[in-house]
């Protein structure tokens, strides 16, 4: 059994999480829906697409860093956004949980600040399933990384990519299922 499975391991956050876990000597396998895998990949990467689920390896933790991200893409095709971001994502989480993984969902502050949007509703609905599975949901605001300008929203301040991956990697040291909201760069647990 591996330590960490990262579904969406070639996303911006997924790649950074893979590198963070590797730096801590944690064995990682990640997935990509792009095939062949990115030529720069220096980790074990498997083809996997939520739309055509296949084999997922057993792991201690499964981190879900995948889906249709952002307000505009979700508003452009609400049915597909819900299918990918809720129905298929949570089916994969159930599969991972059935194999014995603790499941971790990377949510968004939109679940709290914009629940009336397609994106916010999808994030909130996926959170409910992950929480029912005994998983952990990390709800955070905009993520800052080189080349991306971000600004605070009504409640959440931007978080830098390194801080976010440190918090996620902390699951190996202290597993706490539930909803974890990151406000103003502080890690605060809310009871769902």
Phi and psi in degrees as a GROMACS rama.xvg file:
@    title "Ramachandran Plot"
@    xaxis  label "Phi"
@    yaxis  label "Psi"
@TYPE xy
-87.1066  166.989  UNK-2
-78.8869  -47.435  UNK-3
-135.586  134.025  UNK-4
-111.092  126.802  UNK-5
-113.778  106.133  UNK-6
-84.7345  115.694  UNK-7
95.3942  35.4598  UNK-8
-70.497  -7.3301  UNK-9
-104.454  9.38298  UNK-10
-76.1602  167.933  UNK-11
-57.639  -48.8577  UNK-12
-71.2623  -41.1636  UNK-13
-57.8133  -47.1561  UNK-14
-60.9493  -43.5872  UNK-15
-65.5042  -37.3187  UNK-16
-67.6631  -41.1473  UNK-17
-56.6434  -49.2695  UNK-18
-63.0973  -40.6235  UNK-19
-62.0399  -46.2107  UNK-20
-67.0816  -40.8184  UNK-21
-59.0241  -39.4751  UNK-22
-65.4706  -18.5401  UNK-23
-102.095  14.0332  UNK-24
60.5592  36.0784  UNK-25
-100.081  129.403  UNK-26
-74.8192  132.04  UNK-27
-131.951  137.999  UNK-28
-125.811  136.004  UNK-29
-123.694  167.537  UNK-30
-118.858  157.517  UNK-31
-142.21  146.791  UNK-32
-91.5519  -5.94096  UNK-33
-89.5039  131.92  UNK-34
-142.976  133.424  UNK-35
-69.2474  164.303  UNK-36
-63.2064  157.279  UNK-37
-55.5351  134.753  UNK-38
-63.3097  -23.7904  UNK-39
-83.0986  -2.98687  UNK-40
-62.3318  127.448  UNK-41
-114.081  19.9352  UNK-42
-133.888  170.383  UNK-43
-70.7157  123.46  UNK-44
-133.917  134.435  UNK-45
-114.738  146.782  UNK-46
-73.1322  131.074  UNK-47
-160.46  130.176  UNK-48
-131.013  129.313  UNK-49
-54.8452  -30.0029  UNK-50
-71.8331  -25.4108  UNK-51
-134  71.4696  UNK-52
-62.0914  140.761  UNK-53
-134.008  -153.283  UNK-54
-59.6799  134.901  UNK-55
-123.986  132.776  UNK-56
-73.9024  155.575  UNK-57
-70.7068  140.448  UNK-58
-149.286  159.329  UNK-59
-66.99  -44.6643  UNK-60
-127.846  141.978  UNK-61
-119.798  118.222  UNK-62
-100.405  129.222  UNK-63
-107.132  103.416  UNK-64
-114.57  36.9119  UNK-65
-129.56  163.428  UNK-66
134.171  -177.854  UNK-67
-87.0559  116.008  UNK-68
-103.545  140.204  UNK-69
102.966  155.717  UNK-70
-67.4768  -50.2059  UNK-71
-61.2762  -48.3023  UNK-72
-62.3875  -34.7172  UNK-73
-72.7578  -40.0204  UNK-74
-68.2736  -29.8024  UNK-75
-66.7202  -31.9513  UNK-76
-146.326  77.9982  UNK-77
-57.196  -38.6104  UNK-78
-65.9331  -44.5121  UNK-79
-68.0547  -37.3756  UNK-80
-60.3377  -45.4637  UNK-81
-66.4071  -41.6907  UNK-82
-60.7099  -46.9067  UNK-83
-74.4673  -50.7372  UNK-84
-80.3036  -14.7186  UNK-85
-124.442  -65.0536  UNK-86
-59.8987  -56.6468  UNK-87
-74.9872  -37.3142  UNK-88
-61.4869  -46.878  UNK-89
-72.9133  -27.5358  UNK-90
-63.5601  -41.9934  UNK-91
-65.7305  -37.5966  UNK-92
-65.0301  -41.073  UNK-93
-62.523  -40.4076  UNK-94
-60.8961  -46.9242  UNK-95
-63.5561  -42.6627  UNK-96
-63.3523  -40.2354  UNK-97
-62.6076  -25.552  UNK-98
-87.0606  -0.865826  UNK-99
100.782  7.1033  UNK-100
-78.4189  144.624  UNK-101
-82.3818  131.497  UNK-102
-104.056  138.995  UNK-103
-127.243  126.157  UNK-104
-110.711  128.341  UNK-105
-90.5118  105.969  UNK-106
-95.4727  -150.505  UNK-107
-153.28  151.485  UNK-108
-60.9422  -19.1934  UNK-109
-58.8744  -27.5917  UNK-110
-61.4183  -27.0587  UNK-111
-101.256  -47.0083  UNK-112
-88.297  -22.1011  UNK-113
-136.768  56.0711  UNK-114
-69.0735  -11.6939  UNK-115
-88.5609  -1.20067  UNK-116
-95.8905  162.934  UNK-117
-61.2556  -46.0906  UNK-118
-61.0514  -48.7971  UNK-119
-63.1529  -41.2739  UNK-120
-64.1824  -42.9876  UNK-121
-61.5991  -44.4664  UNK-122
-62.1167  -45.4084  UNK-123
-64.0739  -42.7107  UNK-124
-65.971  -39.4036  UNK-125
-65.9539  -39.798  UNK-126
-55.7427  -44.4072  UNK-127
-55.966  -43.9718  UNK-128
-67.7161  -45.4343  UNK-129
-60.0424  -39.5712  UNK-130
-67.5141  -39.0711  UNK-131
-61.9214  -30.6495  UNK-132
-80.8737  -0.330467  UNK-133
78.8947  22.8999  UNK-134
-89.5262  -178.258  UNK-135
-113.495  136.405  UNK-136
-118.306  127.623  UNK-137
-107.06  114.686  UNK-138
-106.024  121.403  UNK-139
-144.45  163.35  UNK-140
-84.6412  -160.145  UNK-141
-57.9605  142.346  UNK-142
-102.233  125.98  UNK-143
-94.5749  133.238  UNK-144
-148.455  163.884  UNK-145
-52.5606  130.083  UNK-146
89.8428  1.54524  UNK-147
-127.121  119.257  UNK-148
-88.5226  131.685  UNK-149
-132.491  157.103  UNK-150
-133.885  152.205  UNK-151
-65.6932  152.305  UNK-152
-104.65  -161.352  UNK-153
-61.3641  -33.2008  UNK-154
-122.907  -36.4955  UNK-155
-104.379  135.596  UNK-156
-89.5718  157.161  UNK-157
-59.9074  150.608  UNK-158
-121.517  140.258  UNK-159
-81.9848  156.168  UNK-160
-59.6897  -40.0908  UNK-161
-64.3269  -42.3305  UNK-162
-64.0761  -42.6723  UNK-163
-61.2959  -46.821  UNK-164
-68.7052  -30.1363  UNK-165
-61.5874  -44.471  UNK-166
-63.3427  -42.8523  UNK-167
-66.3584  -42.8394  UNK-168
-63.5155  -24.5994  UNK-169
-62.5536  -15.5351  UNK-170
-58.1436  -30.7752  UNK-171
-72.3674  -25.8538  UNK-172
-90.7188  -34.8744  UNK-173
-148.157  99.1138  UNK-174
-83.384  118.647  UNK-175
-131.777  98.5965  UNK-176
-64.2026  159.801  UNK-177
124.218  -173.657  UNK-178
-92.9319  123.102  UNK-179
-116.388  113.784  UNK-180
-103.392  134.063  UNK-181
-106.789  102.477  UNK-182
-104.596  135.22  UNK-183
43.8412  43.7519  UNK-184
65.6139  13.2337  UNK-185
-106.893  143.25  UNK-186
-93.1349  111.524  UNK-187
-121.926  131.892  UNK-188
-94.2029  130.636  UNK-189
-109.192  145.072  UNK-190
-83.4957  127.579  UNK-191
